Amino acid sequence: MLNSWRRFPLWQKILAGLILGALTGALSGEEASVLKPIGDIFINAIKMLIVPLVFSTLIVGITAMRDPQKMGRIGLRTIALYLITTAFAITIGLIASWLFKPGVGLEMSFEAGGETKQGPSLTETLVNLVPSNPVDSLASGNILQIIVFAIGLGISLTLIGEKGEPVVKLFESFAEAMYKLTNIVMAFAPFGVFALIAYVAGNYGLEVLLPLAKVIGVAYLASIVHVLIVYSGLLALLGRLNPLRYMQGIIDALVVAYSSASSSGTLPVSIRCAQQNLGVSNGVAGFVLPVGATINMDGTAIYQGVVAVFIAQFVGVDLSLADYGMIIVTGTLASIGTAGVPGAGLIMLSIVMSQIGLPLEAIAVIAGIDRILDMARTCVNVAGDLMVTTLVGKSEGELDERVYNATSKR
């Protein structure tokens, strides 16, 4: 029996855990909450990997490039692709809500809430990129500041040449150890996913989901369309790569993203998928993926588009073409402006709604299903990170197409 279980690919084991967890939660209801500690242990184990893995892989990736100009080129391509796909994402969300009208005819009440938390300005975000105390940044898990410090240290190690080699080798060994630890943690993923999904299914009954089933369906549909059309299209057109191989290579990360609803928490799995399944070099994967986990919010952008139009329909506000344009521009820019802020989805939504004059209190209507929507948008965010990483790797000659094309045989 144990040998038969080992023969299954990891994604099939995780998917089995997800399905069994959903069935367990649906049948046993809130009693499934007793499984939550198992899921929490798995999430803590994933979080344990994030800071040391990001820090070591970034330094190894930068020192492997040995060319600051190449790093700058990769950075510009990465940010440009993230902004373009975010604009596509929010547009798809708007179109989906406009077509299916999830807020029309819905009768629910909402209470005026307290003052909505505002995200930092772009200036504040830029200032906060540079850590005043890198040790404190590492301890608190501030990914953006860790990225900046790791980039600076990696460039410095490259510039000092042979004197930096002992430190580079130390980080290379440390990164390899983190890859192995990631594999060990992922061996327990099916059980962690089972517990997480059982808890979610047990706590979100039909009485919560039915009134808002249409907006959930529209958000999920828009997410699927974005991944299958935009991501697949960019891979086929710009990278001349088979999108099916890409989907097969990232499925481990998608299932973990869906169950954990955390892009940062999925980062160790994403790095593993990029390197082992897609054939992206350690340097590109170690640089692009951490950046994407903090500034790429395609799934959240879809959420902005769907929910903004849903609330407008719900409260009876007719949006103009200028309003739709404002949602696209504000949502795209806010995806960077709110990077690294807890609860970024709701903060971004409040920014978008305030720009087009919608009542912020209406956010309370979708608060009860935010976790369900968060699971879908996290999947899109992670899929986008891996798509951009693959394209950047291809453009830089840092993609092993033999590994990429062998994905379908796994």
N, C-alpha and C positions, 0 to 999 in steps of 0.2 A: 504493500500500500504506500509506504514512504517513498520507495523508488519510483512508483508511478507518479506521485505528486512532484517529485524533483524533475521529471522529464518535461513537465509543462513549462512553457515560457513564462517569465515573470508577469507580463501584462495579463495573461490568462488567469493566473493565480489571483492577482489583484482584482480583476473584473469579477471573479467568482466571489471574492470577499465582499465586493460592493453589492452584488445582487443578493447574496445571502443576508447581508446587513439590512438592506431595504425591506426584505421579506420579514425578517425578525422584528424590526421596528414597527412595521405595519400591523403585524399580528399581535405583538405583546404591548404595543402602545408605550406609555411612559415608563413601564417596567424595564424597557430596554436601556434606561439611563444607568442601570447598574454596570453596563458595559463601558460607560464613558471613561473610567480610569485607564482602561486598556488603550483606547484611542488617544488619551492625553499622554500616556507614556510614549507612544509612537511619535506624536507631534513633538514632544520634548526632545526625543532622540534626533529627529530631523533638524530641529532648531539648534541642537548642540553642534551640528556640522557646519552651519551657515558661516559664522564669522571666520573660523580657521580655514575653511575651504575657500571662501572668497578671497581672503587675504593672501593665502599661499598661491592659489592659481593665478591671481592677477600679477603677482610679482614674477612668477615663473613665466607667464605669458609675455610680459613686457620685456624681460631680459632675453627671452628666446627671439624676439623680433630684432633686437640690437639695432633698431633704427627708429628714432623718435619721429621722423617724418612719416614712416609707415603707420605708427600708432596714431598720429594725428589724422591721417587719411582714413583709417578704420573708424576712428571716433566720429568724424564728420559723416561718413556713410551710414553708420549705425543710427545716429540721431535723425538724419534725414529720412531714413526708412521708417523709423518709429513714428515720426510726425505725419508722414504720408499715410501710413496704415491707420493711424488714429483718426485722421480726417475721413477716410473711407468708412471706418467703423461707425462713427457718430452719424454719418449720412445714411448708412444702412439702417441704423436704429430709428432715425426719423422717418424714413420711407416705410418701414415695417409698421410703425404706429399709425402713420397717416393712412395706410391701406386697410389695416385691420381694425382700427378705432377701438382699442381695448377699454377706453374710459367712457365711451358713449353709453348712456343708459344705466350706468352703475350708481346705485344708491347706497352710499356709506357716509358716516359722519366722522369728522375729525375735530379734535380740540386744539386750540391755540397752545403751542408749546412755549418753552422758554426761548431765550436768545440762542440763535444758531451759531455754533462755533465757526469762525472764519479761518480759512487757510492763510498761510503766510504770503506776503507779496513776493514777486519775482526777485526783487532786490534782497529781501531777507533770505530767500532760498539760496541765492548766489553767495551771500556772506557766510551763511551757515555751512556751505560746502567745505570750507577750510577748517579743520579741527584745531581748536586751541590746545587740546590735550588728546593726542592720538590714543593713548592708553585708555582714557575714559571712553572714547569712541568705540574702541574694541570691546570694552566691558559692557557698554550699553547697547551694542549691536546697531549703531548708526551706519547703515550700509553706504550711504552716499559719502560720508566722511571717511569711512574705511577705504572706499575706492580711490578718493583723492590722495590719501596718505600712501596707499599701496602703489599708485601710479608714480608719485614723487620718489618713493624709495626705489622702485624698479628702474626708473630712469637714472637715478644716481648710481645704482649698482652697475648699470650699463656703462655710464660715463667714466667710472674709475677703473674699468678694464679688469686686468688680472687680480688686482687687489680685492675686487668684489666677488671673485669666483668661489671662495669658500662659503660665503653667505648664500650665493645663488644655489650651490649644491645642497646646502642645508635646507633651503626652501623647496628644492626639487624633491628631496627625500621626504620632507614633511607633507608635500602635496600628494605624493604617491601613497603615503600612509592614510591620508584623508580619503583618497579614492577607495582604498580597501575598506576603511571603516564605513564609507557610504554603502558599499556592497553588502556588508554585514547587516547594517540597519535595514536595507531594502529587503533582506530575506524575511523580515518580520512584517513587511508592508501588508500582505493579505489580511493578517489578523488585526492590524491597526485600522485598516480601511473598513473591515467588517464592523468593528466597534463604533467607529465614527458615524457611519451611515445608519446603523441601527439606532443610535441616539437621535440623529436628525429626524429620521422617519417616525420615531416614537413621539417626538415633541411637536411635530407639525402635522396635525390631523386634518381631516377633510374640512372641518369647520373653519380652519384658517385659510386653507388653500382654495376652496371652491369659489368664494366671491371674487378672488383675484386671479383665477386660473387663466383668464385670457391674457392678462399682461405678462404672466409668467411664460405662457406659450409663445407670445410674440417675442419676448426677450431671448428665449432659447432658440427660436427659429432664426432670428437675426444673427445670433452667435454662430449657428451652424452654417448659415449662408456666407458669413464673413470668412470663416476658416476654409470652407470648401471652394469658394470662388476667388476671394481676394488673395489669400495665402497661396492656394494652389496655382492661381493664375500668375502671380509674381514669380514663383519657383519655376514654372514652365517657360514663361516669357523671358525673364531676366537671367535665370540660372540654367535654363535648358536641362532641368532636372525633373525626374518623374515624381509627381506629387504623392502618388500612392506609397512610394518608398519612404517619403517624409512622414506620412501619417502612421505607417507601421513603426517607424523609428521613435516616435514621440509618445506612443500610447501609454508607456509606464508613467511618464510625467503628467499626462492628462488625467489619469485616474487618481493619482495622488493629489493633483491640484483640485480636482472636483471634490474629493472627500475632505481635504484640509481647508479649502477656500483661502489659501495663502500662497501668493507668488513667491515670497521670500522663503517660506517653508519648503516650497517645491524646488528651490534652487539647486540643492545637491543632486536631486534626481535629474533635473534638466541638464546639468553639466555632464552627468554620466551618460544620458541619452545622446547628447551632442557629440561626445567623444567616441563612445563605443558603438552607437547605432548609426549615426549620420556621418561619421568620419571627419568631423571638424577638428582642427588642430587644438591642442591644449591652450595655446596662446590666444587664439581668437575666441574660443569658448569661454576661457577664463576672464576675458575682457568684456565681451559683448553681453553675455548673460547677466552678470551682476548689474550692469548699467540698465539693461532691459527690465530687470526685476524692480527697479526703483523709478524709472521714468516711462516705461511702456505700459499704457493702460487702455489698450484697444477694447478689452471686454468692458471696462468701466465706461468707455466712451459710448459703446452700444447701449449700455444701461442709461447713460445720460439722455441719449436721443429717445429711447423708448419711454422712459419714465417722465421726461419733460412734456412730451406730447400727450401721454396718458393723463397727467395731472391737468394739463390745459383742457382736454376733453372732459375730464371729470368735473372741473369747476366751471365749465362753460365759457372758456376764453378762446377766441379765434386767433390763431397765430398767423402773422403775415409772412411774406417771403423774407423780409428783413429779419424777423424773429428767428426763422429757420437758419438764416445765415449767421446770426449772432450766436445761436446754439453751437453751430459747427466751429466757429472761430474760438469762442470762449472755452468750449469743451476740449478742443485740441491744445490750446495754450495752457489751460489749467492742468492738463495731464502732466506737464513738467512743473508748473508752479506749485503743485501740492505734493510733489514727490517726497516720499519718506514720512508723510504725516499719517498717524493712525486714523482709521475711519475715512480714508481719502475719498471713497465713493460718495458718501453722504456730503462731505465738504464740497466736492466738485459739483454735486447736484445742487446744493444751496447757492453756489456761485452762479451757475447757469440760470437757475430759476430767478434769482434776483435781477439778472441782466434783462430778462424779458417780462418782468413784472408779475410773476406767478406767486401766490401766497406760500411762504416757506412752511407754514403750519401743515400744508397738505402732504409734506414728507411723511407725516405720521401714518398716512394711509398705507404706505408700502413698507413701513418699518417692520411689520410683523412677518413679512416674507423676504426681508433683506438677505437673510442667510441663504435662502433658496436661489435668489438672484446672484448672490455673491459667488456661489459655487460655479455657476455658468460663466460669469465674467472672468473668474480666475483662470478657468480652462482656456479662454480665448487669450488672456494675457500671456500665459505660458506658451501656448502654441505660437503666438506672435514672436515671443523672444527667440524661440527655436528656429522659426522661419528666417528671421533677420540674421541670426547667427550663421545659418546655412548659406544664405546669399552672400554675406560678407566673406565667409570662408571660401566660397567659390570664386568671388571676384579677386581675392588676394592669393589664389593658388594654394590655399590652406585647407582644402577639402579633399580627402581621399575618396575618390568616387568608387573605388573597389569596395570600400567598406559601406558607402552609401548604397550602392546597387546590390550589395549582399544582404541588405536589411530584410528583403522579402523572403529570404531563405531561412531566416531565424525562426 
